[in-house]
Amino acid sequence: MTTTNKYSRQPTKQDYADPTKFKFSILKLPKVEYFCTAVNLPGVSLADNYSQPTPFRDIPLPGEKLSYDRLNMTFLVDENLENYQEIHGWLRGLGFPGGYDEFKNLLDAGSDRFPTSKNSRLGDAGRTKFAAPDTGGLFSDATLNILTSKNNPVTEVRFQDVFPISLSGLQYSQQNNDTEYLTATVTFDYKMYDFASKSDSRTTITTS
């Protein structure tokens, strides 16, 4: 319900959001989250809007489907490229360019959270004899923690069913005057995201 009392509509927090106060965590990428330097809170829009024709002016009406922007994260690359290889291995498992075993290994790697994904039977499309494999191991959950000016977590943005769709390359060069450490950017897609307070075990759906 919308608050109409003007005194109740005054903000209780007047501090501004600091873009440096955040912490990003993703379950499948522990070595990547440690070196995270930048991440975005994706925008959201209402897709498939339409209008009602009238003799005067067409009346705009809201659509029924949400469209989320992509989730982008930038991170410093360690000298052994371990965090870079974490994402590369995830992408390779999703694309399995070398064979079905790469996809199966990705499913097995998520068996700690999705036990039924281990030893799943894989076959050609349309020729699966048994039930389809549990694909939960393909995805991961991610959380963007918003911090206060005193670095206390206050709000969580919880992303569901995250998976990478692209990873930027690395440019080595002997012509740099100063040492500029390599960074990479990974782009994720996901199901949706919700907000929750730090102490809340469940997400908060804000519809009022």
N, C-alpha and C positions, 0 to 999 in steps of 0.2 A: 504494500500500500504506500502511495506517495504521501510524504509529510507535507502538510499545508501550513502548519504553524511556523511563522517566520523565525521564531526564536529557536525552534528545534532544527531548523535548516542551517544553522551556522556551523562551520567546520570546527571539529574538535582538535584537529592537528593542523598546524600552520607551517610546519617545516616542509621544505621542498625536497623532491626526490633527487638524490645524488647518484649520478650514473656510475660511480665507482663502488657503490655499496651493494654488492651482490655476491652470490656464490652459486655456481651451477654444478649440479651433480647428475650423472647418468650411470645407471647400474652396470651396463656392459663395458664402459670405458673408464675404469678407475685411473689409468695413467694419463688419460686425456684431460679429465676434469681438474687434475692437480695443476696443469699448466694453462688453464683457460684464462684468457685475457679479455675477451669480449663475447657477448651474447645478446641477442635481441629478443624482446617480447613481441612476437608476431602480431601483426594487425589482423583484424577480422572484419568481414563485410557480409552483407546479406545479398546472396546471389539470386538470380532469376526473378528480379523485381518486374512487375508488370503494371499496367494501367487500365483503368476502366473508361471506355469511350463514353463521351457525352456530346451533346450538340455544341457545347461551348468549349470546354477544355478537358482533356483527358485527365482523370484523377489518378495520381500515383498511389499504388498499393504495395505493401511489403511482400517480398517473396517468402519462401518457406525453407530455404537451405542456407546454411552458413558456409562461408568460404574462408579458410585460414591461410595466412601467408606462411612462407617457409621459415623454419627455425635455422638460424645461422650462428655458428660458434667459431671463434678464432682462438687458436692456442699456440703457445711456443713449442717448437719441436725439440725434443731432447737429442743429444748428440748420437745416441744409438738408434734413433728413429723408432723407438719402441711404441710411443703413443701414436705415431703416424701409421705404424704397422697394425695397431689395434683396429683402426678404422678401415684400413685397406683390406684386412682380413675379413671384416664384417661385410664390406662391399663385395669382395670376391666370393664369399659364401652365398650371397644373394644372387649374384650373376652366374656363379659356377662355370667360368669359361673353360676350365680344365676337365670338367666331368661332374657327374652327379655326386661323387663322393664329397666334393667341396660343400655342396648344399647340405648333405647329410651330416658332415662334421659341424656345421653351424647349428643345426638342430640339436645335435648331441651336446654342444657346448652350453646350451641353455637348459640342460636336464636338471640342474640344481633347483630351478624355479618351475620347470615344466617337465616333470618326470616322464610323462607319456610321449614326449618328443624324442626320447632316446630310442635308438634302434628302429626308427620308423621305416616303413617300407616305401621305397620310391620307385617309380616306373614312368613309362611314357604317358603323356597326357591322353586321357580317354581310355587308358588300358589298365587302370588301377584295380587290382582284384580285391584288395582289402580296403578298410576304411581309410579316408584321407589322413595323412599324418598331422599331429598336433604342431601347428606352426608358431606356437607361442615363443619358441626360442629364437625366432627371427627378429623379434621386437624387443624393446627395452622401455622402461619408464624413466623419465627425467624430471628433475625438480629445479626450478629457478628460485632461490631464496633471496628475498628482498630484505636488505638490512637497514637499520636506522643509522643516524649519524654517529651513534656509539657502537656500531657494528653488532647490534643485537638483531637476530632474525625476527621479523614481525609478520611477514606475509610469504606464502609459498604459491608459486605457479606450477601446477602439476600437469605434465604432459603425458598423454597415454599413447602407447603403441608407437614409439619413436623408432625410426629406421633411417639410415643415411641414404642419400641419393646422389651425392657428389662430394669429391674431395679435391681441393686445389693442389697444384703441383708445387715443387720446391725449386727455387732458382739459386744455383750456386754461382759465385763469381769471385775472381781474384782482383777485381778493379775497385772494390769498395775501400774507401779511405778509413772509415771507422767500422768497427764490428757491429753489424746489425744482425741479430740472431734471427734465424728463420722462423717464420710463422706460417701456419696453414689454416684454411677455412673449410669447415665441413658443413654441408647443408643437409638438414633433416626434413623429412615429412612425418606426419603423425596423425592420430585420429582426432584429438581435440585437446584443449587444456581448460583447467578450472582453477579457481582461486581458493585458498584456505588459509586460516590463521596457523601459526606455527604449532600451537598446542592442540589443534583440531585434527583428529584422526581421519575425518571425512572432509571431502571437498565442499565448498560453499557455492551454490548456484545462485547467482544474483539476478533475479528476474523482476524485482520490484523497483 
